[in-house]
Amino acid sequence: MAASLYPPSSREPAEKRRALAPDIENAFQAFSQKVFADSALSKKTKRWKRREWQSNLKRGSGDGD
């Protein structure tokens, strides 16, 4: 099997991102809370978005918080 295209997942990139740009992180978290609030999006769209987010976590593009 070929080597993974993405590096192994770790918390370090997310922690560094938070330290360097806390306002952007806070804005993203606030946006996420609104998007996933009841009736903000259809259940189908939320389900798709969660799967995409989980897929990104597996590839190391997020930290799971």
N, C-alpha and C positions, 0 to 999 in steps of 0.2 A: 504494500500500500504506500502511496506517495505521502510525503511529509505534509503536515497541515499548512494551509495557506495562512492561518492566523496563529499568533503566539498564544501560549497557554494563558488562561484567565488569571488575573491577580487583582488585588485591591489597590495596588500602588498607583496605576494610572488615574483611577477615580479620585483617590485621595489627593494626588498632585493637582488634578483639574479643579477640585474644590478649593484647594489652597490658593491657586493662581487666579481663579475667577469665581469667587463665592456668589456674586450677584447673579451671574448667569446660571449657576447651579440652583439658586433659590427660585429664580424665575421659571426654570424648567420644572422644578418640583411643584410650584404653584399651578403651572399649566397642566401637569399630569393630574393633579387633584381635581381640577375642573373638568378635564376631559373624561375622567372615569367616574365622575359624580353621576348619581341616578338621573336618567333621562337626558344626559348631555349628548350621548351617542347611542345608536342602536346596539342591541346586544350582539348582533352579528359583527359589527365594526369593532366593538370592544374585544370580542373573542379573537378576531384577526390581529388586532394591535397587540394583545397580550402574547399571542404566539410569536409574533415578530420580535417583541421585546425579549422573550425567553430564548429565541434563536440567537439573538445578539449576545445574550449573556453566555451562551454555550461557546460562542466564537471569541469571547473575551472583549466584547465591545461595551460592556457595562459592568456594574458591580453588584447588582441585585438589591440595592437599597431603594 
